Amino acid sequence: MTEPAAIVCHNLSKSFGPVRAVESVSFRLERGHFLALLGPSGCGKTTVLRMIAGLETPDAGTIELAGRVVDGGGASMPPHHRRVGLVFQDYALFPHLTVAENIAYGLGRGTERQARVATLLSLVGLTGYEARYPRELSGGQQQRVALARALAPQPDLLLLDEPFSNLDVALRTQVREDVRQIILEAGVSAILVTHDQDEAMSLADCIAVMFAGRIHQIGTARALYEAPISRQVAQFLGEANVLPGDARSHSVSTALGELPLRAAPLHGPVDVLLRPEAIDLSADGAGTAARVQRAVYHGSHQAVWVTLADGTPLKVLTGPEVDWLPGAPVRVQVRGEVLAFPRADG
């Protein structure tokens, strides 16, 4: 018999007064998988998370957790019966409780309580910290305690609401790698809410991109990055240069010359999207003439801004070997096929 999915949401909608926060959101997450709800502030992603947790009630639609309908069709299961763990943006640790007491807060009083806390301390790498208080921990350590507390009751689903936003940039990358490993080892299904594309792409198996209360596209990081369904999705999930073009079936005419189209055929005015890493720079040789405006060295790579002869600006990501100086003439060439979308005003 096939195991039920970790969660199935069908046509979820929610309004707050005249504001439609979530509109017909549907998705399915299999057990042991990790989904990111990615979108700008105010797009409805946190409202979806709160409905799953039982902290908000949908106006319409259904939520099914591990085969149980918890919302919809007259059902509305209270949060503490949903077997869902929640990690808040501010961690929400109890300042007057020790690390061990925070982790044990949601556990029963049985004999296995102490063993469960010890297991989780080991899982999150905090063995020996059990007697400390939250104020005595770093931000990354507090994050791990919050994660351990959410995992303590062995939930079917873990929900993470912008969990890294309070960490400084230097710490964020390491902590999110630690969190992913902890979740993998725990074997729990998870949903992350974030506005950060790097977090979504590095943590999740699958990403749902949301705008204005709706999921616009859902898929793997690679699928969304390489085959976005719209200019809006493409520009939110990674950087992109946008050039006007005139499509003729399998190619498009642009300021960079005739370029092959990835999704053919198209006809008429289009917006051509060029990822910065898909553009090659050279001091001479083939390509379109341009001039360097600015270069920023990042060690492993550099970002170079150039301007074509007609004034078209482009951002290019290239290797660190050449020191591109402002004002220097260069040649620009595009590698591979390009994405294009019909222009709205076309």
Contacts in CASP RR format, 6 or more apart in sequence:
PFRMAT RR
TARGET T0000
AUTHOR 0000-0000-0000
METHOD contacts of the structure
MODEL  1
MTEPAAIVCHNLSKSFGPVRAVESVSFRLERGHFLALLGPSGCGKTTVLR
MIAGLETPDAGTIELAGRVVDGGGASMPPHHRRVGLVFQDYALFPHLTVA
ENIAYGLGRGTERQARVATLLSLVGLTGYEARYPRELSGGQQQRVALARA
LAPQPDLLLLDEPFSNLDVALRTQVREDVRQIILEAGVSAILVTHDQDEA
MSLADCIAVMFAGRIHQIGTARALYEAPISRQVAQFLGEANVLPGDARSH
SVSTALGELPLRAAPLHGPVDVLLRPEAIDLSADGAGTAARVQRAVYHGS
HQAVWVTLADGTPLKVLTGPEVDWLPGAPVRVQVRGEVLAFPRADG
3 31 0 8 1.000
4 31 0 8 1.000
4 64 0 8 1.000
4 66 0 8 1.000
4 67 0 8 1.000
5 28 0 8 1.000
5 29 0 8 1.000
5 30 0 8 1.000
5 31 0 8 1.000
5 64 0 8 1.000
5 66 0 8 1.000
5 67 0 8 1.000
6 29 0 8 1.000
6 30 0 8 1.000
6 31 0 8 1.000
6 32 0 8 1.000
6 33 0 8 1.000
6 65 0 8 1.000
6 66 0 8 1.000
6 156 0 8 1.000
6 157 0 8 1.000
6 189 0 8 1.000
7 27 0 8 1.000
7 28 0 8 1.000
7 29 0 8 1.000
7 52 0 8 1.000
7 63 0 8 1.000
7 64 0 8 1.000
7 65 0 8 1.000
7 66 0 8 1.000
7 157 0 8 1.000
7 189 0 8 1.000
7 191 0 8 1.000
8 27 0 8 1.000
8 28 0 8 1.000
8 29 0 8 1.000
8 62 0 8 1.000
8 63 0 8 1.000
8 64 0 8 1.000
8 67 0 8 1.000
9 25 0 8 1.000
9 26 0 8 1.000
9 27 0 8 1.000
9 28 0 8 1.000
9 48 0 8 1.000
9 52 0 8 1.000
9 61 0 8 1.000
9 62 0 8 1.000
9 63 0 8 1.000
9 64 0 8 1.000
10 26 0 8 1.000
10 61 0 8 1.000
10 62 0 8 1.000
10 64 0 8 1.000
11 24 0 8 1.000
11 25 0 8 1.000
11 26 0 8 1.000
11 60 0 8 1.000
11 61 0 8 1.000
11 62 0 8 1.000
12 22 0 8 1.000
12 24 0 8 1.000
12 25 0 8 1.000
12 26 0 8 1.000
12 48 0 8 1.000
12 51 0 8 1.000
12 58 0 8 1.000
12 60 0 8 1.000
12 61 0 8 1.000
12 62 0 8 1.000
12 63 0 8 1.000
13 20 0 8 1.000
13 22 0 8 1.000
13 23 0 8 1.000
13 24 0 8 1.000
13 25 0 8 1.000
13 58 0 8 1.000
13 59 0 8 1.000
13 60 0 8 1.000
13 61 0 8 1.000
14 20 0 8 1.000
14 21 0 8 1.000
14 22 0 8 1.000
14 47 0 8 1.000
14 51 0 8 1.000
14 56 0 8 1.000
14 58 0 8 1.000
14 59 0 8 1.000
15 21 0 8 1.000
15 59 0 8 1.000
20 213 0 8 1.000
21 42 0 8 1.000
21 44 0 8 1.000
21 47 0 8 1.000
21 213 0 8 1.000
22 44 0 8 1.000
22 47 0 8 1.000
22 48 0 8 1.000
22 51 0 8 1.000
22 58 0 8 1.000
22 213 0 8 1.000
23 212 0 8 1.000
23 213 0 8 1.000
23 214 0 8 1.000
24 214 0 8 1.000
25 48 0 8 1.000
25 210 0 8 1.000
25 213 0 8 1.000
25 214 0 8 1.000
25 215 0 8 1.000
26 215 0 8 1.000
27 35 0 8 1.000
27 208 0 8 1.000
27 215 0 8 1.000
27 218 0 8 1.000
29 35 0 8 1.000
29 189 0 8 1.000
29 191 0 8 1.000
29 206 0 8 1.000
30 189 0 8 1.000
31 66 0 8 1.000
31 189 0 8 1.000
32 187 0 8 1.000
32 188 0 8 1.000
32 189 0 8 1.000
32 190 0 8 1.000
33 189 0 8 1.000
33 205 0 8 1.000
33 206 0 8 1.000
34 180 0 8 1.000
34 183 0 8 1.000
34 189 0 8 1.000
34 190 0 8 1.000
34 191 0 8 1.000
34 192 0 8 1.000
34 203 0 8 1.000
34 204 0 8 1.000
34 205 0 8 1.000
34 206 0 8 1.000
35 190 0 8 1.000
35 191 0 8 1.000
35 192 0 8 1.000
35 204 0 8 1.000
35 205 0 8 1.000
35 206 0 8 1.000
35 207 0 8 1.000
35 208 0 8 1.000
36 191 0 8 1.000
36 192 0 8 1.000
36 193 0 8 1.000
36 194 0 8 1.000
36 199 0 8 1.000
36 200 0 8 1.000
36 203 0 8 1.000
36 204 0 8 1.000
36 206 0 8 1.000
36 207 0 8 1.000
36 208 0 8 1.000
37 45 0 8 1.000
37 48 0 8 1.000
37 49 0 8 1.000
37 191 0 8 1.000
37 192 0 8 1.000
37 193 0 8 1.000
37 194 0 8 1.000
37 208 0 8 1.000
37 210 0 8 1.000
38 45 0 8 1.000
38 194 0 8 1.000
38 195 0 8 1.000
38 196 0 8 1.000
38 197 0 8 1.000
38 200 0 8 1.000
38 207 0 8 1.000
38 208 0 8 1.000
38 209 0 8 1.000
38 210 0 8 1.000
38 236 0 8 1.000
38 237 0 8 1.000
39 45 0 8 1.000
39 194 0 8 1.000
39 195 0 8 1.000
39 209 0 8 1.000
39 210 0 8 1.000
39 211 0 8 1.000
39 236 0 8 1.000
40 195 0 8 1.000
40 211 0 8 1.000
40 236 0 8 1.000
41 195 0 8 1.000
43 210 0 8 1.000
43 211 0 8 1.000
43 212 0 8 1.000
43 213 0 8 1.000
44 210 0 8 1.000
44 213 0 8 1.000
45 193 0 8 1.000
45 210 0 8 1.000
46 161 0 8 1.000
46 162 0 8 1.000
46 193 0 8 1.000
47 56 0 8 1.000
48 193 0 8 1.000
48 210 0 8 1.000
49 159 0 8 1.000
49 161 0 8 1.000
49 191 0 8 1.000
49 193 0 8 1.000
50 56 0 8 1.000
51 57 0 8 1.000
51 58 0 8 1.000
51 63 0 8 1.000
51 71 0 8 1.000
52 63 0 8 1.000
52 65 0 8 1.000
52 84 0 8 1.000
52 157 0 8 1.000
52 159 0 8 1.000
52 191 0 8 1.000
53 79 0 8 1.000
53 82 0 8 1.000
53 84 0 8 1.000
53 85 0 8 1.000
53 86 0 8 1.000
53 159 0 8 1.000
54 70 0 8 1.000
54 71 0 8 1.000
54 77 0 8 1.000
54 78 0 8 1.000
54 79 0 8 1.000
54 82 0 8 1.000
54 84 0 8 1.000
55 79 0 8 1.000
57 71 0 8 1.000
57 76 0 8 1.000
58 71 0 8 1.000
58 72 0 8 1.000
61 71 0 8 1.000
61 72 0 8 1.000
62 69 0 8 1.000
62 71 0 8 1.000
62 72 0 8 1.000
62 73 0 8 1.000
63 69 0 8 1.000
63 70 0 8 1.000
63 71 0 8 1.000
63 72 0 8 1.000
64 70 0 8 1.000
65 82 0 8 1.000
65 83 0 8 1.000
65 84 0 8 1.000
65 156 0 8 1.000
65 157 0 8 1.000
66 83 0 8 1.000
66 156 0 8 1.000
66 157 0 8 1.000
68 77 0 8 1.000
69 75 0 8 1.000
70 76 0 8 1.000
70 77 0 8 1.000
70 81 0 8 1.000
70 82 0 8 1.000
71 77 0 8 1.000
83 153 0 8 1.000
83 154 0 8 1.000
83 155 0 8 1.000
83 156 0 8 1.000
83 157 0 8 1.000
84 155 0 8 1.000
84 156 0 8 1.000
84 157 0 8 1.000
84 158 0 8 1.000
84 159 0 8 1.000
85 150 0 8 1.000
85 151 0 8 1.000
85 153 0 8 1.000
85 155 0 8 1.000
85 157 0 8 1.000
85 158 0 8 1.000
85 159 0 8 1.000
86 150 0 8 1.000
86 158 0 8 1.000
86 159 0 8 1.000
86 161 0 8 1.000
87 143 0 8 1.000
87 146 0 8 1.000
87 147 0 8 1.000
87 150 0 8 1.000
87 158 0 8 1.000
87 159 0 8 1.000
87 160 0 8 1.000
87 161 0 8 1.000
87 163 0 8 1.000
88 146 0 8 1.000
88 161 0 8 1.000
88 163 0 8 1.000
89 161 0 8 1.000
89 162 0 8 1.000
89 163 0 8 1.000
89 165 0 8 1.000
89 166 0 8 1.000
90 166 0 8 1.000
91 134 0 8 1.000
91 142 0 8 1.000
91 143 0 8 1.000
91 145 0 8 1.000
91 146 0 8 1.000
91 166 0 8 1.000
92 146 0 8 1.000
93 102 0 8 1.000
93 134 0 8 1.000
93 142 0 8 1.000
93 145 0 8 1.000
93 146 0 8 1.000
93 149 0 8 1.000
94 101 0 8 1.000
94 102 0 8 1.000
94 105 0 8 1.000
94 134 0 8 1.000
95 133 0 8 1.000
95 134 0 8 1.000
95 135 0 8 1.000
96 133 0 8 1.000
97 105 0 8 1.000
97 133 0 8 1.000
98 130 0 8 1.000
98 131 0 8 1.000
98 132 0 8 1.000
98 133 0 8 1.000
99 121 0 8 1.000
99 126 0 8 1.000
99 129 0 8 1.000
99 130 0 8 1.000
99 131 0 8 1.000
99 132 0 8 1.000
99 133 0 8 1.000
99 134 0 8 1.000
99 137 0 8 1.000
99 145 0 8 1.000
100 117 0 8 1.000
100 121 0 8 1.000
100 130 0 8 1.000
100 131 0 8 1.000
102 134 0 8 1.000
102 145 0 8 1.000
102 149 0 8 1.000
103 117 0 8 1.000
103 120 0 8 1.000
103 121 0 8 1.000
103 145 0 8 1.000
103 148 0 8 1.000
103 149 0 8 1.000
103 152 0 8 1.000
104 113 0 8 1.000
104 114 0 8 1.000
104 116 0 8 1.000
104 117 0 8 1.000
104 152 0 8 1.000
105 149 0 8 1.000
105 152 0 8 1.000
106 149 0 8 1.000
106 152 0 8 1.000
106 153 0 8 1.000
107 113 0 8 1.000
107 116 0 8 1.000
107 117 0 8 1.000
107 152 0 8 1.000
107 153 0 8 1.000
116 152 0 8 1.000
117 130 0 8 1.000
117 152 0 8 1.000
118 127 0 8 1.000
120 148 0 8 1.000
120 151 0 8 1.000
120 152 0 8 1.000
121 127 0 8 1.000
121 128 0 8 1.000
121 129 0 8 1.000
121 130 0 8 1.000
121 148 0 8 1.000
123 148 0 8 1.000
123 151 0 8 1.000
123 182 0 8 1.000
123 185 0 8 1.000
123 186 0 8 1.000
124 144 0 8 1.000
124 145 0 8 1.000
124 147 0 8 1.000
124 148 0 8 1.000
124 178 0 8 1.000
124 182 0 8 1.000
125 144 0 8 1.000
126 141 0 8 1.000
126 144 0 8 1.000
126 145 0 8 1.000
126 148 0 8 1.000
129 137 0 8 1.000
129 141 0 8 1.000
134 142 0 8 1.000
134 145 0 8 1.000
137 145 0 8 1.000
138 171 0 8 1.000
139 166 0 8 1.000
139 167 0 8 1.000
139 171 0 8 1.000
140 167 0 8 1.000
140 171 0 8 1.000
140 175 0 8 1.000
143 163 0 8 1.000
143 164 0 8 1.000
143 167 0 8 1.000
143 175 0 8 1.000
143 179 0 8 1.000
144 175 0 8 1.000
144 178 0 8 1.000
144 179 0 8 1.000
144 182 0 8 1.000
146 163 0 8 1.000
147 163 0 8 1.000
147 179 0 8 1.000
147 182 0 8 1.000
150 158 0 8 1.000
151 158 0 8 1.000
151 182 0 8 1.000
151 186 0 8 1.000
151 188 0 8 1.000
155 188 0 8 1.000
156 188 0 8 1.000
156 189 0 8 1.000
157 188 0 8 1.000
157 189 0 8 1.000
157 190 0 8 1.000
157 191 0 8 1.000
158 183 0 8 1.000
158 186 0 8 1.000
158 188 0 8 1.000
158 189 0 8 1.000
158 190 0 8 1.000
158 191 0 8 1.000
159 190 0 8 1.000
159 191 0 8 1.000
159 193 0 8 1.000
160 179 0 8 1.000
160 190 0 8 1.000
160 191 0 8 1.000
160 192 0 8 1.000
160 193 0 8 1.000
161 193 0 8 1.000
162 193 0 8 1.000
162 194 0 8 1.000
162 195 0 8 1.000
163 179 0 8 1.000
163 192 0 8 1.000
164 172 0 8 1.000
164 175 0 8 1.000
164 176 0 8 1.000
164 194 0 8 1.000
164 196 0 8 1.000
164 199 0 8 1.000
167 175 0 8 1.000
172 199 0 8 1.000
176 199 0 8 1.000
176 202 0 8 1.000
176 203 0 8 1.000
177 202 0 8 1.000
179 203 0 8 1.000
180 202 0 8 1.000
180 203 0 8 1.000
183 190 0 8 1.000
192 199 0 8 1.000
192 200 0 8 1.000
192 203 0 8 1.000
192 204 0 8 1.000
194 200 0 8 1.000
197 236 0 8 1.000
197 237 0 8 1.000
197 238 0 8 1.000
200 207 0 8 1.000
200 221 0 8 1.000
201 207 0 8 1.000
201 221 0 8 1.000
201 225 0 8 1.000
201 237 0 8 1.000
204 221 0 8 1.000
205 220 0 8 1.000
206 218 0 8 1.000
206 219 0 8 1.000
206 220 0 8 1.000
207 218 0 8 1.000
207 219 0 8 1.000
207 220 0 8 1.000
207 221 0 8 1.000
207 224 0 8 1.000
207 237 0 8 1.000
208 215 0 8 1.000
208 217 0 8 1.000
208 218 0 8 1.000
208 219 0 8 1.000
209 215 0 8 1.000
209 216 0 8 1.000
209 217 0 8 1.000
209 218 0 8 1.000
209 224 0 8 1.000
209 233 0 8 1.000
209 236 0 8 1.000
209 237 0 8 1.000
210 216 0 8 1.000
211 232 0 8 1.000
211 236 0 8 1.000
216 229 0 8 1.000
216 230 0 8 1.000
216 232 0 8 1.000
216 233 0 8 1.000
217 224 0 8 1.000
217 228 0 8 1.000
217 229 0 8 1.000
217 230 0 8 1.000
217 233 0 8 1.000
221 237 0 8 1.000
224 233 0 8 1.000
224 237 0 8 1.000
225 237 0 8 1.000
225 238 0 8 1.000
227 262 0 8 1.000
227 263 0 8 1.000
227 339 0 8 1.000
228 234 0 8 1.000
228 237 0 8 1.000
228 273 0 8 1.000
228 339 0 8 1.000
230 341 0 8 1.000
231 242 0 8 1.000
231 271 0 8 1.000
231 273 0 8 1.000
231 341 0 8 1.000
234 240 0 8 1.000
234 273 0 8 1.000
234 339 0 8 1.000
235 242 0 8 1.000
235 273 0 8 1.000
238 275 0 8 1.000
239 275 0 8 1.000
239 276 0 8 1.000
239 315 0 8 1.000
240 273 0 8 1.000
240 274 0 8 1.000
240 275 0 8 1.000
240 276 0 8 1.000
241 273 0 8 1.000
241 274 0 8 1.000
241 275 0 8 1.000
241 276 0 8 1.000
241 279 0 8 1.000
241 313 0 8 1.000
241 314 0 8 1.000
241 315 0 8 1.000
242 271 0 8 1.000
242 272 0 8 1.000
242 273 0 8 1.000
242 274 0 8 1.000
243 254 0 8 1.000
243 255 0 8 1.000
243 256 0 8 1.000
243 271 0 8 1.000
243 272 0 8 1.000
243 274 0 8 1.000
243 312 0 8 1.000
244 254 0 8 1.000
244 269 0 8 1.000
244 270 0 8 1.000
244 271 0 8 1.000
244 272 0 8 1.000
244 343 0 8 1.000
245 252 0 8 1.000
245 253 0 8 1.000
245 254 0 8 1.000
245 269 0 8 1.000
245 270 0 8 1.000
245 271 0 8 1.000
245 272 0 8 1.000
245 340 0 8 1.000
246 252 0 8 1.000
246 253 0 8 1.000
246 268 0 8 1.000
246 269 0 8 1.000
246 270 0 8 1.000
247 253 0 8 1.000
247 261 0 8 1.000
247 265 0 8 1.000
247 266 0 8 1.000
247 267 0 8 1.000
247 268 0 8 1.000
247 269 0 8 1.000
247 270 0 8 1.000
247 340 0 8 1.000
248 267 0 8 1.000
248 268 0 8 1.000
249 261 0 8 1.000
249 264 0 8 1.000
249 265 0 8 1.000
249 266 0 8 1.000
249 267 0 8 1.000
250 260 0 8 1.000
250 261 0 8 1.000
250 264 0 8 1.000
250 265 0 8 1.000
251 258 0 8 1.000
251 259 0 8 1.000
251 260 0 8 1.000
251 261 0 8 1.000
251 264 0 8 1.000
252 258 0 8 1.000
252 259 0 8 1.000
252 261 0 8 1.000
252 266 0 8 1.000
252 270 0 8 1.000
252 272 0 8 1.000
252 338 0 8 1.000
252 340 0 8 1.000
254 272 0 8 1.000
255 288 0 8 1.000
255 308 0 8 1.000
255 310 0 8 1.000
255 312 0 8 1.000
256 274 0 8 1.000
256 287 0 8 1.000
256 288 0 8 1.000
256 308 0 8 1.000
256 332 0 8 1.000
256 333 0 8 1.000
256 334 0 8 1.000
257 288 0 8 1.000
259 272 0 8 1.000
259 334 0 8 1.000
259 337 0 8 1.000
259 338 0 8 1.000
260 336 0 8 1.000
260 337 0 8 1.000
260 338 0 8 1.000
261 337 0 8 1.000
261 338 0 8 1.000
261 339 0 8 1.000
261 340 0 8 1.000
262 337 0 8 1.000
262 338 0 8 1.000
262 339 0 8 1.000
263 339 0 8 1.000
263 340 0 8 1.000
266 340 0 8 1.000
266 342 0 8 1.000
268 342 0 8 1.000
268 346 0 8 1.000
269 342 0 8 1.000
269 343 0 8 1.000
269 345 0 8 1.000
269 346 0 8 1.000
270 340 0 8 1.000
270 341 0 8 1.000
270 342 0 8 1.000
270 343 0 8 1.000
271 340 0 8 1.000
271 341 0 8 1.000
271 342 0 8 1.000
271 343 0 8 1.000
272 338 0 8 1.000
272 339 0 8 1.000
272 340 0 8 1.000
273 338 0 8 1.000
273 339 0 8 1.000
273 340 0 8 1.000
273 341 0 8 1.000
274 314 0 8 1.000
274 334 0 8 1.000
274 338 0 8 1.000
276 303 0 8 1.000
276 314 0 8 1.000
276 315 0 8 1.000
276 316 0 8 1.000
276 317 0 8 1.000
277 317 0 8 1.000
278 334 0 8 1.000
278 335 0 8 1.000
278 336 0 8 1.000
278 338 0 8 1.000
279 314 0 8 1.000
279 316 0 8 1.000
279 317 0 8 1.000
279 332 0 8 1.000
279 333 0 8 1.000
279 334 0 8 1.000
279 335 0 8 1.000
280 316 0 8 1.000
280 318 0 8 1.000
280 332 0 8 1.000
280 333 0 8 1.000
280 334 0 8 1.000
280 335 0 8 1.000
281 304 0 8 1.000
281 306 0 8 1.000
281 316 0 8 1.000
281 318 0 8 1.000
281 322 0 8 1.000
281 324 0 8 1.000
281 330 0 8 1.000
281 331 0 8 1.000
281 332 0 8 1.000
282 330 0 8 1.000
282 331 0 8 1.000
282 333 0 8 1.000
283 322 0 8 1.000
283 328 0 8 1.000
283 329 0 8 1.000
283 330 0 8 1.000
283 331 0 8 1.000
284 331 0 8 1.000
285 331 0 8 1.000
286 331 0 8 1.000
286 333 0 8 1.000
287 331 0 8 1.000
287 332 0 8 1.000
287 333 0 8 1.000
288 308 0 8 1.000
288 309 0 8 1.000
288 331 0 8 1.000
288 332 0 8 1.000
288 333 0 8 1.000
289 308 0 8 1.000
289 309 0 8 1.000
289 329 0 8 1.000
289 330 0 8 1.000
289 331 0 8 1.000
289 332 0 8 1.000
290 306 0 8 1.000
290 307 0 8 1.000
290 308 0 8 1.000
290 309 0 8 1.000
290 314 0 8 1.000
290 329 0 8 1.000
290 330 0 8 1.000
290 331 0 8 1.000
290 332 0 8 1.000
291 306 0 8 1.000
291 307 0 8 1.000
291 327 0 8 1.000
291 328 0 8 1.000
291 329 0 8 1.000
291 330 0 8 1.000
292 304 0 8 1.000
292 305 0 8 1.000
292 306 0 8 1.000
292 324 0 8 1.000
292 325 0 8 1.000
292 326 0 8 1.000
292 327 0 8 1.000
292 328 0 8 1.000
292 329 0 8 1.000
292 330 0 8 1.000
293 305 0 8 1.000
293 306 0 8 1.000
293 307 0 8 1.000
293 313 0 8 1.000
293 326 0 8 1.000
293 327 0 8 1.000
294 304 0 8 1.000
294 305 0 8 1.000
294 326 0 8 1.000
295 302 0 8 1.000
295 303 0 8 1.000
295 304 0 8 1.000
295 305 0 8 1.000
295 323 0 8 1.000
295 324 0 8 1.000
295 325 0 8 1.000
295 326 0 8 1.000
296 302 0 8 1.000
296 303 0 8 1.000
296 304 0 8 1.000
297 320 0 8 1.000
298 320 0 8 1.000
299 320 0 8 1.000
300 319 0 8 1.000
300 320 0 8 1.000
301 317 0 8 1.000
301 318 0 8 1.000
301 319 0 8 1.000
301 320 0 8 1.000
302 317 0 8 1.000
302 318 0 8 1.000
302 319 0 8 1.000
302 320 0 8 1.000
302 324 0 8 1.000
303 315 0 8 1.000
303 316 0 8 1.000
303 317 0 8 1.000
304 315 0 8 1.000
304 316 0 8 1.000
304 317 0 8 1.000
304 318 0 8 1.000
304 324 0 8 1.000
305 313 0 8 1.000
305 314 0 8 1.000
305 315 0 8 1.000
305 316 0 8 1.000
306 313 0 8 1.000
306 314 0 8 1.000
306 316 0 8 1.000
306 330 0 8 1.000
306 332 0 8 1.000
307 313 0 8 1.000
307 314 0 8 1.000
308 314 0 8 1.000
308 332 0 8 1.000
314 332 0 8 1.000
316 332 0 8 1.000
318 324 0 8 1.000
324 330 0 8 1.000
END
